[in-house]
């Protein structure tokens, strides 16, 4: 009974931390224009600030995974929350471009670090019977954070100073710090004797893990590449092709976030019942393709909004099932570093693919980035199909 109470407290804490991580990363988006006006930062330097966040995410994923292995979950979580608090408190008083750049880089490191911390911890404290459901709660929390971040900062700065949204996130981070400090973890202790393997077996396990890392990292790289293209170019497409207002574009992104928030726990439950995570990953990616098709081939607003809603479900289905799949097939002793490396590699796609899509836009037309987007998603589906096919023929092996 006591163990169950601790686990419920840990899960609630992970949900709040996930909310904070996504809220703090997205809340600065509406504030960029204010920074340009208030501090006289050029558009080029503002783009550097925007990019540094993703550079931090790229560097931080594998680093967080390694630190998780070395110092454990609680110490990593507390360190990241301290860094988050410092970052949020310094943002409002930073006036030089150099300091803002350092803070933006740190913000990216902390954001991906908290993501790795939460996803690895959830996979550690869950079982194959409830892993999808718990990852669904985390995806739902991420969707809520992406909605609340820009909404909160945009509304608050209309009535208060630029500093207030950052101080609110710092307060939430302080509360989370206290909660994590009181968490009790029931992971397998690293001090416990591990099963010994012969050298040929150990070599085979390492080779298999390397192959898995390559396959799953490629899938997530492709999906995050597609997501970054959508985030970068949909506003441009909606403005110049659909002739939408900023409010109508904001509503589209809000629909995606609400759809993810509502559907993620249910999809996670379905994932646990079906015990077939990869098929739900593929269905989720097919929903994302359908979302793109609807806004490329139709101009009616309600159809495009329907596509956004379907895309939100697709994103939830993919993320829930993807991280649950990693928890199922990757041994606990390798899980933190594995998930950290997968997360880092995916951020490289988020940095590079929008540049490729930009070249396609200039060379062809405004539709070209989204056809490229669909190609990336389709390749991810094909890879997952072959992973699933191979896992079905290798059920007796320790790793899928």
C-alpha positions in Angstrom: 0.0 0.0 0.0 2.8 2.4 0.9 4.7 1.5 -2.3 1.6 2.2 -4.3 1.1 5.6 -2.6 4.8 6.5 -3.4 4.3 5.5 -7.1 1.2 7.6 -7.5 3.0 10.6 -6.0 6.0 10.0 -8.3 3.7 9.8 -11.3 1.9 13.0 -10.4 5.3 14.7 -10.0 6.5 13.5 -13.4 3.3 14.9 -15.0 3.9 18.3 -13.4 7.5 18.4 -14.4 6.6 17.5 -18.0 4.1 20.4 -18.0 6.7 22.8 -16.7 9.4 21.7 -19.2 7.1 22.2 -22.2 5.5 25.4 -20.8 8.9 27.1 -20.2 10.2 26.2 -23.6 7.1 27.4 -25.5 6.2 30.5 -23.4 9.0 32.6 -24.9 7.6 32.3 -28.4 5.1 35.2 -28.1 7.8 37.3 -26.3 10.3 37.4 -29.2 8.8 40.4 -30.7 8.8 42.2 -27.3 12.5 41.3 -26.9 13.3 42.8 -30.4 11.5 46.0 -29.5 12.6 46.4 -25.9 16.2 45.4 -26.2 16.8 46.5 -29.8 17.9 42.9 -30.9 18.1 42.4 -34.6 16.0 39.8 -36.4 19.2 37.9 -37.2 20.2 37.8 -33.6 16.7 36.8 -32.6 16.9 33.8 -35.0 20.2 32.8 -33.2 18.4 32.9 -29.9 15.7 30.7 -31.3 18.2 28.2 -32.7 20.3 28.0 -29.5 17.3 26.4 -27.7 17.5 23.5 -30.2 21.2 23.3 -30.0 20.9 22.9 -26.3 18.3 20.2 -26.8 20.6 18.4 -29.2 23.5 18.5 -26.8 21.5 17.8 -23.7 19.7 14.5 -24.5 22.6 12.1 -24.5 24.3 14.1 -21.7 21.2 13.8 -19.5 21.1 10.0 -20.2 24.7 9.6 -19.1 24.2 11.6 -15.9 21.1 9.7 -15.1 23.2 6.5 -15.2 25.9 8.0 -13.0 24.1 9.9 -10.3 20.5 8.4 -10.4 17.1 9.9 -11.1 16.6 12.1 -8.0 19.9 13.9 -8.2 19.5 14.6 -12.0 15.9 15.8 -11.5 16.9 18.2 -8.7 19.9 19.5 -10.6 17.8 20.2 -13.7 15.1 21.9 -11.6 17.7 24.2 -10.0 19.0 25.1 -13.5 15.4 25.8 -14.6 14.8 28.1 -11.6 18.1 30.0 -12.2 17.3 30.3 -15.9 13.7 31.6 -15.3 14.9 34.1 -12.7 17.7 35.5 -14.9 15.8 35.8 -18.1 13.9 39.0 -17.1 17.0 40.8 -15.9 19.3 39.8 -18.8 19.9 42.7 -21.1 22.9 41.7 -23.2 22.7 39.4 -26.2 25.5 37.2 -24.8 23.7 36.5 -21.5 20.4 35.9 -23.4 22.2 33.4 -25.7 23.7 31.5 -22.7 20.3 31.4 -21.0 18.5 30.2 -24.2 21.2 27.4 -24.6 20.7 26.5 -20.9 17.0 26.4 -21.4 17.3 23.9 -24.2 19.6 21.7 -22.2 17.2 21.8 -19.2 14.1 21.2 -21.4 15.5 18.0 -23.1 17.1 16.9 -19.8 13.7 17.1 -18.0 12.1 15.2 -20.9 14.7 12.4 -20.6 14.4 12.4 -16.8 10.6 12.1 -17.0 10.4 9.5 -19.8 13.1 7.3 -18.3 11.6 7.5 -14.9 8.1 6.7 -16.1 9.5 3.7 -18.0 11.4 2.5 -14.9 8.4 2.7 -12.5 5.9 1.2 -15.0 5.3 -2.3 -16.2 4.2 -3.6 -19.6 0.7 -3.6 -18.3 0.5 0.2 -17.6 3.5 1.7 -19.4 1.3 3.0 -22.3 -1.2 4.6 -20.0 1.5 6.4 -17.9 3.4 7.6 -21.0 0.0 8.8 -22.2 -0.4 11.0 -19.1 3.1 12.5 -19.9 2.2 13.2 -23.5 -1.0 14.8 -22.3 0.9 16.9 -20.0 3.3 17.9 -22.8 0.3 19.0 -24.9 -1.0 21.1 -22.1 2.4 22.7 -21.6 2.6 23.7 -25.3 -0.9 25.3 -25.0 -0.4 27.0 -21.7 3.1 28.4 -22.3 2.3 30.8 -25.2 -1.2 31.5 -23.8 0.0 32.3 -20.4 2.9 34.5 -21.5 0.8 36.3 -24.1 -2.0 37.1 -21.7 0.1 38.0 -18.7 2.5 40.5 -20.4 -0.6 42.3 -21.7 -1.4 43.2 -18.1 1.9 42.9 -16.2 5.6 43.1 -16.9 7.7 40.9 -19.1 9.2 39.3 -16.0 6.0 37.8 -14.5 5.6 34.7 -16.8 9.2 33.7 -16.0 8.6 34.2 -12.2 5.5 32.0 -12.4 7.4 29.1 -14.1 10.2 29.6 -11.5 7.6 29.2 -8.7 6.2 26.0 -10.3 9.8 24.7 -10.6 10.4 25.4 -6.9 7.3 23.4 -6.0 8.5 20.6 -8.3 11.9 20.7 -6.6 10.4 20.1 -3.2 8.2 17.3 -4.6 11.2 15.6 -6.3 13.3 15.9 -3.1 10.5 13.9 -1.3 10.2 11.2 -4.0 10.9 7.6 -3.2 12.2 5.5 -6.1 11.7 1.8 -6.4 14.1 1.1 -9.2 16.3 -2.0 -9.3 19.4 -1.0 -7.4 22.6 -0.9 -9.4 24.3 -2.5 -6.5 22.3 -5.7 -7.0 24.2 -8.4 -8.8 23.4 -8.4 -12.6 23.2 -11.5 -14.7 26.6 -12.3 -16.1 27.0 -13.0 -19.8 29.8 -14.6 -21.7 31.9 -12.4 -24.0 30.2 -13.6 -27.2 26.7 -13.0 -25.6 27.8 -9.6 -24.4 29.1 -8.7 -27.8 25.9 -9.8 -29.4 23.8 -7.7 -27.0 25.9 -4.6 -27.7 25.6 -5.1 -31.4 21.8 -5.6 -31.1 21.5 -2.4 -28.9 23.5 -0.5 -31.5 21.2 -1.6 -34.3 18.2 -0.7 -32.2 19.6 2.7 -31.4 20.2 3.3 -35.1 16.7 2.2 -36.1 14.7 3.9 -33.3 16.8 7.1 -33.6 16.2 7.3 -37.3 12.4 6.9 -36.8 12.4 9.6 -34.2 14.7 11.8 -36.2 12.3 11.6 -39.2 9.2 12.3 -37.1 10.7 15.3 -35.3 12.0 16.6 -38.6 8.5 16.5 -40.0 7.1 18.1 -36.8 9.7 20.9 -37.0 8.8 21.6 -40.7 5.1 21.8 -39.7 5.8 24.2 -36.8 8.1 26.4 -39.0 6.1 26.6 -42.2 2.4 26.1 -41.4 2.0 29.7 -40.3 3.5 30.9 -43.5 1.3 28.5 -45.5 -1.9 29.5 -43.6 -1.1 33.2 -44.1 -0.3 33.3 -47.8 -2.2 30.3 -49.1 -5.2 30.1 -46.9 -5.3 33.8 -46.1 -5.9 33.2 -42.4 -5.5 35.8 -39.6 -3.1 35.3 -36.7 -6.0 34.4 -34.5 -7.1 31.7 -36.9 -3.6 30.3 -37.1 -3.3 30.3 -33.3 -6.6 28.4 -33.0 -5.2 25.7 -35.3 -2.2 25.1 -33.0 -4.5 25.2 -30.0 -6.7 22.5 -31.5 -3.6 20.3 -31.9 -2.6 20.8 -28.3 -6.1 20.1 -27.0 -6.5 17.0 -29.2 -3.1 15.7 -27.8 -4.1 16.6 -24.3 -7.4 14.8 -24.4 -6.5 11.7 -26.5 -3.1 10.8 -25.1 -4.2 8.9 -21.9 -6.9 6.9 -23.9 -4.4 6.0 -26.6 -1.9 4.9 -23.9 -4.6 2.6 -22.4 -5.3 1.1 -25.8 -1.6 0.6 -26.2 -1.5 -1.4 -23.0 -4.5 -3.5 -24.0 -3.2 -4.3 -27.5 0.4 -4.9 -26.5 1.4 -3.8 -30.0 3.1 -0.4 -29.6 4.5 -0.2 -33.1 1.2 -0.6 -34.9 -0.1 2.4 -32.9 3.1 4.3 -33.8 2.4 3.7 -37.5 -1.3 4.6 -37.2 -0.3 7.8 -35.5 2.1 8.7 -38.3 -0.7 7.9 -40.9 -2.9 10.4 -39.0 -0.2 13.0 -39.3 0.0 12.4 -43.1 -3.8 12.7 -43.2 -3.6 16.0 -41.4 -1.2 17.4 -44.1 -3.3 16.1 -46.9 -6.4 17.8 -45.6 -4.8 21.3 -45.4 -3.0 20.9 -48.7 -6.0 19.7 -50.7 -8.8 21.6 -49.0 -9.3 25.3 -48.2 -12.4 25.0 -46.1 -11.5 26.1 -42.6 -13.5 23.4 -40.8 -11.8 20.7 -42.8 -8.3 22.1 -42.0 -9.2 22.3 -38.3 -10.5 18.7 -38.5 -7.1 17.8 -39.9 -5.4 19.6 -36.9 -7.5 17.6 -34.5 -6.6 14.3 -36.3 -2.9 15.3 -36.3 -3.0 15.9 -32.6 -4.4 12.4 -32.0 -1.7 11.1 -34.4 1.1 12.9 -32.5 -0.2 11.5 -29.2 -0.5 8.0 -30.6 3.1 8.1 -31.9 4.8 9.6 -28.8 2.9 7.4 -26.3 3.6 4.2 -28.2 7.2 5.1 -29.2 8.4 5.8 -25.6 6.5 2.8 -24.3 8.1 0.6 -26.9 11.5 1.8 -25.8 10.6 0.9 -22.2 9.4 -2.5 -23.3 12.4 -3.6 -25.4 15.4 -1.8 -23.9 16.9 -3.3 -20.7 16.7 -1.0 -17.6 20.5 -0.7 -17.3 20.8 0.8 -20.8 17.5 2.7 -20.9 18.5 6.1 -19.7 21.4 6.5 -22.1 19.5 5.0 -25.0 16.5 7.3 -24.6 18.8 10.3 -24.1 20.7 9.5 -27.4 17.4 9.0 -29.3 16.2 12.4 -28.0 19.4 14.2 -28.9 19.5 12.7 -32.4 15.9 13.7 -33.1 16.7 17.3 -32.3 19.3 17.3 -35.1 16.4 16.6 -37.4 14.5 19.5 -35.9 17.4 21.8 -36.7 18.3 20.6 -40.2 15.0 19.7 -41.9 13.4 23.2 -41.7 16.5 24.5 -43.6 16.0 21.8 -46.3 12.3 22.6 -46.5 13.2 26.3 -46.9 15.3 25.5 -49.9 12.4 23.5 -51.4 10.1 26.5 -50.8 12.4 28.9 -52.6 13.1 26.5 -55.4 9.5 25.2 -56.0 6.5 26.6 -54.1 4.9 26.9 -50.7 3.5 23.4 -50.9 6.9 21.7 -51.4 7.9 21.6 -47.7 4.8 19.7 -46.8 5.2 17.1 -49.5 8.8 16.7 -48.2 7.2 16.4 -44.7 5.0 13.5 -45.9 7.9 11.7 -47.5 9.8 11.8 -44.1 6.8 10.5 -42.2 6.2 7.7 -44.8 9.9 6.6 -44.5 9.4 6.5 -40.7 6.4 4.2 -41.1 8.3 1.9 -43.4 11.1 1.5 -40.9 8.7 0.8 -38.1 6.9 -1.8 -40.2 10.2 -3.7 -40.7 11.1 -3.4 -37.0 7.6 -4.8 -36.1 8.0 -7.6 -38.7 11.4 -8.6 -37.3 10.2 -8.5 -33.7 7.3 -10.8 -34.6 9.8 -13.4 -35.9 12.1 -13.0 -32.9 9.8 -13.1 -29.9 12.1 -15.6 -28.1 15.0 -13.1 -28.1 15.6 -10.9 -25.0 15.5 -7.7 -27.1 12.9 -6.9 -29.8 
